[in-house]
Structures are given as C-alpha cells and as structure tokens.
Amino acid sequence: MKSNPISKSYLYTANDNAPDIEIADLRRLTQLIKEKYNYDFKDYAMSSFKRRIKRVIDLYKFKTVDKLITVLDTTPDFFEEFVSEITVNVTEMFRDPTFWRVLKDQILPNVLMNHDSISIWHAGCSSGEEVYSMAIVLKEMGVLDKAKLVATDIDSAIIDKAKRATFPIKNMELNSKNYGRFHDDATRTLDGYFREANGEAILNPDLTKNISFRRHDLVQGGIFSKFDLVLCRNVMIYFNQTLQNNVLNKLHDSLFKYGYLIIGSKESLIWCEIANKFIVVNNEEKVYKKIKD
C-alpha cells in the first residue's frame, strides 16, 4: 500500500477567504496534467472544476495553484490522490428510489422480453453503490445469472474500492431506507444482502460474480463493447456542453439499437446532436431508448 506522499488536513472546511483561481491558472494546470499524465480535464464545467481545485488547495494546504502544479509535476504518486479528490462523488445504494422502480417494472422487463440475457454498463460507477443496487434488483427478478455488468470509472482507487464490495456499516441505514422506499415498504431492509464485520458491511459474494470493474476514461476512452442498457447518471453535470456532446455520442455508439440510456435527473439529451436518435421513455427519470444507429 502506498504511503500518502502529501499530508493533508482531514478536518477540511472550505476557506472562503482563499485567493480566487484565475482561468489562466486552470489552463496551466490542465495542460500539465494532459502532458504529464494524459488526463484531459480542460472541458470539465469550469465552475465545478474550479471549486474542486480550490478544495484540493485548501485540503493539502498548498495555498496557491502554483504550488499544486509544482507538486503534480514533481510527485507522480500524488496524482492518483489528486484524481480521487477532484472526481469523488457522494453516492448511496438505491439513490432515487422511484428511478429503481421504473427500472424494475418497465425497463428491464422490456429488454428481457426479446433477449435471453442482458448487458449493462455503469459509466462513472464511483464506489459501486449503483452497481450493487442493480445486482440486487436483477437477483430479485431472478435474472442475475443472465446479466453481464460492466462498471467503469476514471479513478483507479475508487474502482479498487468498488471491487471490494464493502461499505461502512453506518452507511447501510440510509441504503436500507432507500431500498424500503424502492419497494414502497419501510419494513424491507438490505440485511439479507450483507454481513457485518469490523464495522463494515460486506456484500454477499453472489452479488459480485457477474460484475466486471475496469478503469475507463469517458473523455478520452473509446468504445469497448455494446450494451442493452447504459447508465451514466450524475456524471455529465461536471462537463461543459462540448464534452457532454462528445460523451453522449460515445454512449449512443455503445448501445445496441433499441437499447436504453439512463442519465442523471439534471441532465438532458434534447439539445445534443444525437437527440433525434433517441426517444424519451420516461422524462422524469431521464430514460431514453435508442432508435437510430
């Protein structure tokens, strides 16, 4: 296990008095990252990216963007930590329970009506809560053995975490509440799907057997397979419009014809260049069906 190359304050609070970050600073930072590490952050939404860079500067007590750039340039081991800090997203199992109900009652049955199996891509899977929620839904439908799930993220460290299928036990209360709301039954919990050990919830092995985790960069990565269902929820809100359009083209090309694309509640397809290649299945839950290659 690598030791942390840079110490940071774990009692982080935002420093509203920190100097503002200029656009030129961000350009220098993204240029260094692209040249040295081949990660491309230049088309991330500027306000969100700036906020996260500010957070890193405060967290590691760098004080300036120049110091951050110097450390990234001279300390390659720090880069993985940096990526984890600026890409981390808060997530939970069965987040947005009404979405999971639509998925279980409408989308998955429609796919399986004409197929003996189902392939699913979770793009930007973070620490895996969404992926394991999907596995539970498929298991309860009796079709987990017919499913192939691929889960990807740009952050190698978060992928390693997701593979462990282990979450803090304190998180399971909220996860179980979401699960109960998904079933419209507050008495139902996730207790049967994990065991507790040393303050952690360890998910049952049968939930993980059909899941393949891999690192993939939505910005620069190519098309690596075709799927019946692609979920890319609450990822593109951090991209500018140009990058969103590019990513949506990749997601379209990653779907079989008549496959389904599901994006986040604050995201949309209606403005992008491939909008006419989809129809809206459920506007509230942002479910779309591919109708043209």
C-alpha positions as a Python dict, from the first residue, in 0.01 Angstrom:
ca = {
    (1, 'M'): (0, 0, 0),
    (2, 'K'): (142, 341, -96),
    (3, 'S'): (205, 591, 176),
    (4, 'N'): (47, 931, 123),
    (5, 'P'): (316, 1147, -39),
    (6, 'I'): (150, 1469, 73),
    (7, 'S'): (-3, 1535, 413),
    (8, 'K'): (-345, 1693, 423),
    (9, 'S'): (-588, 1830, 674),
    (10, 'Y'): (-858, 1575, 743),
    (11, 'L'): (-1057, 1842, 925),
    (12, 'Y'): (-1122, 2013, 596),
    (13, 'T'): (-1355, 2312, 582),
    (14, 'A'): (-1391, 2537, 283),
    (15, 'N'): (-1180, 2852, 302),
    (16, 'D'): (-1393, 3128, 159),
    (17, 'N'): (-1106, 3374, 201),
    (18, 'A'): (-868, 3177, -20),
    (19, 'P'): (-741, 3370, -325),
    (20, 'D'): (-955, 3325, -634),
    (21, 'I'): (-825, 3095, -906),
    (22, 'E'): (-777, 3260, -1242),
    (23, 'I'): (-874, 3094, -1570),
    (24, 'A'): (-509, 3113, -1677),
    (25, 'D'): (-412, 2912, -1368),
    (26, 'L'): (-660, 2640, -1456),
    (27, 'R'): (-532, 2628, -1812),
    (28, 'R'): (-175, 2582, -1691),
    (29, 'L'): (-291, 2310, -1453),
    (30, 'T'): (-493, 2117, -1712),
    (31, 'Q'): (-210, 2150, -1966),
    (32, 'L'): (41, 1998, -1722),
    (33, 'I'): (-198, 1713, -1637),
    (34, 'K'): (-262, 1640, -2005),
    (35, 'E'): (107, 1645, -2099),
    (36, 'K'): (239, 1456, -1799),
    (37, 'Y'): (-43, 1212, -1716),
    (38, 'N'): (-262, 1207, -2030),
    (39, 'Y'): (-576, 1302, -1839),
    (40, 'D'): (-789, 1570, -2007),
    (41, 'F'): (-981, 1799, -1773),
    (42, 'K'): (-996, 2106, -1997),
    (43, 'D'): (-1362, 2053, -2090),
    (44, 'Y'): (-1492, 1997, -1739),
    (45, 'A'): (-1751, 2253, -1631),
    (46, 'M'): (-1541, 2549, -1520),
    (47, 'S'): (-1729, 2642, -1203),
    (48, 'S'): (-1732, 2285, -1073),
    (49, 'F'): (-1368, 2220, -1165),
    (50, 'K'): (-1252, 2545, -1004),
    (51, 'R'): (-1443, 2461, -685),
    (52, 'R'): (-1277, 2121, -664),
    (53, 'I'): (-931, 2262, -728),
    (54, 'K'): (-991, 2513, -450),
    (55, 'R'): (-1085, 2226, -225),
    (56, 'V'): (-763, 2039, -304),
    (57, 'I'): (-556, 2351, -242),
    (58, 'D'): (-721, 2401, 97),
    (59, 'L'): (-716, 2033, 187),
    (60, 'Y'): (-344, 1993, 128),
    (61, 'K'): (-264, 2348, 245),
    (62, 'F'): (-96, 2437, -85),
    (63, 'K'): (-218, 2800, -70),
    (64, 'T'): (-168, 2859, -444),
    (65, 'V'): (-227, 2686, -776),
    (66, 'D'): (145, 2725, -849),
    (67, 'K'): (229, 2504, -552),
    (68, 'L'): (-23, 2242, -664),
    (69, 'I'): (122, 2245, -1016),
    (70, 'T'): (474, 2203, -879),
    (71, 'V'): (375, 1905, -664),
    (72, 'L'): (191, 1738, -952),
    (73, 'D'): (493, 1791, -1174),
    (74, 'T'): (746, 1653, -925),
    (75, 'T'): (547, 1392, -729),
    (76, 'P'): (375, 1141, -962),
    (77, 'D'): (248, 931, -671),
    (78, 'F'): (36, 1226, -563),
    (79, 'F'): (-153, 1231, -892),
    (80, 'E'): (-377, 935, -803),
    (81, 'E'): (-476, 1110, -481),
    (82, 'F'): (-544, 1427, -676),
    (83, 'V'): (-774, 1245, -920),
    (84, 'S'): (-963, 1084, -631),
    (85, 'E'): (-1013, 1419, -462),
    (86, 'I'): (-1146, 1605, -767),
    (87, 'T'): (-1363, 1325, -907),
    (88, 'V'): (-1514, 1185, -587),
    (89, 'N'): (-1894, 1186, -580),
    (90, 'V'): (-2128, 1123, -292),
    (91, 'T'): (-2344, 823, -370),
    (92, 'E'): (-2563, 567, -200),
    (93, 'M'): (-2745, 244, -277),
    (94, 'F'): (-3089, 278, -437),
    (95, 'R'): (-3045, 654, -467),
    (96, 'D'): (-3363, 800, -621),
    (97, 'P'): (-3591, 505, -533),
    (98, 'T'): (-3855, 599, -792),
    (99, 'F'): (-3595, 553, -1065),
    (100, 'W'): (-3524, 199, -946),
    (101, 'R'): (-3895, 123, -952),
    (102, 'V'): (-3920, 235, -1316),
    (103, 'L'): (-3614, 28, -1399),
    (104, 'K'): (-3755, -287, -1236),
    (105, 'D'): (-4114, -254, -1356),
    (106, 'Q'): (-4058, -122, -1709),
    (107, 'I'): (-3706, -108, -1849),
    (108, 'L'): (-3556, -441, -1751),
    (109, 'P'): (-3869, -643, -1842),
    (110, 'N'): (-3876, -474, -2185),
    (111, 'V'): (-3515, -567, -2255),
    (112, 'L'): (-3558, -924, -2134),
    (113, 'M'): (-3878, -969, -2332),
    (114, 'N'): (-3673, -1007, -2650),
    (115, 'H'): (-3340, -1127, -2511),
    (116, 'D'): (-3217, -1428, -2319),
    (117, 'S'): (-2952, -1216, -2149),
    (118, 'I'): (-2880, -852, -2071),
    (119, 'S'): (-2558, -648, -2082),
    (120, 'I'): (-2533, -334, -1869),
    (121, 'W'): (-2268, -63, -1848),
    (122, 'H'): (-2241, 161, -1542),
    (123, 'A'): (-2029, 452, -1673),
    (124, 'G'): (-1879, 655, -1391),
    (125, 'C'): (-1962, 395, -1127),
    (126, 'S'): (-1779, 564, -838),
    (127, 'S'): (-1755, 334, -532),
    (128, 'G'): (-2009, 85, -669),
    (129, 'E'): (-2331, 152, -482),
    (130, 'E'): (-2533, 185, -803),
    (131, 'V'): (-2382, -132, -949),
    (132, 'Y'): (-2464, -344, -646),
    (133, 'S'): (-2813, -196, -632),
    (134, 'M'): (-2858, -317, -989),
    (135, 'A'): (-2731, -663, -892),
    (136, 'I'): (-2988, -680, -611),
    (137, 'V'): (-3271, -578, -845),
    (138, 'L'): (-3166, -838, -1101),
    (139, 'K'): (-3138, -1105, -831),
    (140, 'E'): (-3486, -1030, -702),
    (141, 'M'): (-3617, -1054, -1058),
    (142, 'G'): (-3448, -1394, -1091),
    (143, 'V'): (-3230, -1283, -1384),
    (144, 'L'): (-2892, -1203, -1227),
    (145, 'D'): (-2742, -1514, -1385),
    (146, 'K'): (-2849, -1382, -1726),
    (147, 'A'): (-2681, -1046, -1674),
    (148, 'K'): (-2335, -913, -1752),
    (149, 'L'): (-2250, -590, -1571),
    (150, 'V'): (-1951, -372, -1659),
    (151, 'A'): (-1866, -89, -1420),
    (152, 'T'): (-1611, 177, -1509),
    (153, 'D'): (-1462, 492, -1363),
    (154, 'I'): (-1167, 721, -1438),
    (155, 'D'): (-1036, 684, -1082),
    (156, 'S'): (-835, 364, -1029),
    (157, 'A'): (-851, 398, -650),
    (158, 'I'): (-1231, 420, -647),
    (159, 'I'): (-1251, 117, -877),
    (160, 'D'): (-1038, -82, -631),
    (161, 'K'): (-1273, 28, -354),
    (162, 'A'): (-1581, -74, -553),
    (163, 'K'): (-1435, -418, -624),
    (164, 'R'): (-1418, -492, -251),
    (165, 'A'): (-1799, -476, -223),
    (166, 'T'): (-1755, -344, 129),
    (167, 'F'): (-1911, -31, 275),
    (168, 'P'): (-1909, 138, 616),
    (169, 'I'): (-2182, -17, 827),
    (170, 'K'): (-2304, 332, 920),
    (171, 'N'): (-2399, 388, 556),
    (172, 'M'): (-2631, 88, 546),
    (173, 'E'): (-2909, 262, 739),
    (174, 'L'): (-2962, 514, 459),
    (175, 'N'): (-2908, 245, 195),
    (176, 'S'): (-3176, 30, 358),
    (177, 'K'): (-3418, 323, 381),
    (178, 'N'): (-3377, 384, 9),
    (179, 'Y'): (-3431, 14, -56),
    (180, 'G'): (-3752, 19, 151),
    (181, 'R'): (-3877, 321, -43),
    (182, 'F'): (-3793, 145, -370),
    (183, 'H'): (-4022, -139, -263),
    (184, 'D'): (-4273, 104, -113),
    (185, 'D'): (-4238, -98, 208),
    (186, 'A'): (-4049, 56, 500),
    (187, 'T'): (-4016, -284, 670),
    (188, 'R'): (-3791, -419, 395),
    (189, 'T'): (-3418, -383, 454),
    (190, 'L'): (-3091, -491, 299),
    (191, 'D'): (-2998, -708, 598),
    (192, 'G'): (-3006, -1029, 396),
    (193, 'Y'): (-2760, -898, 140),
    (194, 'F'): (-2457, -838, 362),
    (195, 'R'): (-2277, -947, 675),
    (196, 'E'): (-2117, -719, 928),
    (197, 'A'): (-1751, -745, 1027),
    (198, 'N'): (-1526, -488, 1195),
    (199, 'G'): (-1769, -204, 1136),
    (200, 'E'): (-1812, -281, 770),
    (201, 'A'): (-2092, -426, 560),
    (202, 'I'): (-1958, -699, 333),
    (203, 'L'): (-2194, -776, 45),
    (204, 'N'): (-2281, -1136, -37),
    (205, 'P'): (-2046, -1289, -297),
    (206, 'D'): (-2331, -1389, -528),
    (207, 'L'): (-2396, -1020, -597),
    (208, 'T'): (-2047, -968, -737),
    (209, 'K'): (-1992, -1268, -962),
    (210, 'N'): (-2132, -1114, -1283),
    (211, 'I'): (-1973, -771, -1240),
    (212, 'S'): (-1654, -666, -1418),
    (213, 'F'): (-1484, -350, -1292),
    (214, 'R'): (-1236, -164, -1508),
    (215, 'R'): (-1080, 179, -1542),
    (216, 'H'): (-1219, 380, -1833),
    (217, 'D'): (-1191, 746, -1921),
    (218, 'L'): (-1516, 879, -2067),
    (219, 'V'): (-1332, 1182, -2201),
    (220, 'Q'): (-1057, 1008, -2397),
    (221, 'G'): (-1152, 641, -2387),
    (222, 'G'): (-1300, 464, -2685),
    (223, 'I'): (-1596, 234, -2741),
    (224, 'F'): (-1511, -104, -2593),
    (225, 'S'): (-1836, -302, -2620),
    (226, 'K'): (-2208, -290, -2699),
    (227, 'F'): (-2476, -292, -2430),
    (228, 'D'): (-2851, -326, -2389),
    (229, 'L'): (-2854, -69, -2110),
    (230, 'V'): (-2612, 213, -2024),
    (231, 'L'): (-2634, 414, -1703),
    (232, 'C'): (-2435, 737, -1682),
    (233, 'R'): (-2609, 922, -1402),
    (234, 'N'): (-2488, 1248, -1250),
    (235, 'V'): (-2157, 1235, -1434),
    (236, 'M'): (-2201, 1481, -1718),
    (237, 'I'): (-2312, 1766, -1493),
    (238, 'Y'): (-1940, 1817, -1433),
    (239, 'F'): (-1865, 1854, -1807),
    (240, 'N'): (-1910, 2154, -2033),
    (241, 'Q'): (-2151, 2129, -2326),
    (242, 'T'): (-1885, 2030, -2580),
    (243, 'L'): (-1765, 1742, -2366),
    (244, 'Q'): (-2120, 1634, -2283),
    (245, 'N'): (-2193, 1613, -2654),
    (246, 'N'): (-1883, 1404, -2718),
    (247, 'V'): (-1961, 1168, -2432),
    (248, 'L'): (-2324, 1128, -2539),
    (249, 'N'): (-2204, 1027, -2886),
    (250, 'K'): (-1989, 755, -2726),
    (251, 'L'): (-2278, 634, -2512),
    (252, 'H'): (-2501, 618, -2820),
    (253, 'D'): (-2240, 414, -3006),
    (254, 'S'): (-2207, 181, -2707),
    (255, 'L'): (-2574, 82, -2723),
    (256, 'F'): (-2740, -183, -2934),
    (257, 'K'): (-3026, -45, -3140),
    (258, 'Y'): (-3336, -24, -2916),
    (259, 'G'): (-3111, -25, -2611),
    (260, 'Y'): (-3172, 213, -2321),
    (261, 'L'): (-2968, 508, -2195),
    (262, 'I'): (-3028, 648, -1847),
    (263, 'I'): (-2871, 977, -1735),
    (264, 'G'): (-2899, 1196, -1426),
    (265, 'S'): (-3207, 1390, -1322),
    (266, 'K'): (-3040, 1725, -1400),
    (267, 'E'): (-2904, 1608, -1736),
    (268, 'S'): (-3072, 1601, -2076),
    (269, 'L'): (-3037, 1479, -2435),
    (270, 'I'): (-3274, 1722, -2603),
    (271, 'W'): (-3007, 1975, -2704),
    (272, 'C'): (-2733, 1741, -2830),
    (273, 'E'): (-2657, 1637, -3187),
    (274, 'I'): (-2773, 1276, -3138),
    (275, 'A'): (-3107, 1374, -2979),
    (276, 'N'): (-3302, 1253, -3284),
    (277, 'K'): (-3152, 906, -3244),
    (278, 'F'): (-3340, 851, -2917),
    (279, 'I'): (-3696, 866, -2796),
    (280, 'V'): (-3795, 965, -2445),
    (281, 'V'): (-3922, 669, -2242),
    (282, 'N'): (-3951, 843, -1907),
    (283, 'N'): (-3869, 1213, -1892),
    (284, 'E'): (-3882, 1238, -1512),
    (285, 'E'): (-3628, 960, -1463),
    (286, 'K'): (-3434, 1054, -1779),
    (287, 'V'): (-3471, 720, -1957),
    (288, 'Y'): (-3415, 718, -2334),
    (289, 'K'): (-3438, 447, -2599),
    (290, 'K'): (-3203, 435, -2897),
    (291, 'I'): (-3397, 415, -3225),
    (292, 'K'): (-3125, 501, -3481),
    (293, 'D'): (-2765, 392, -3526),
}
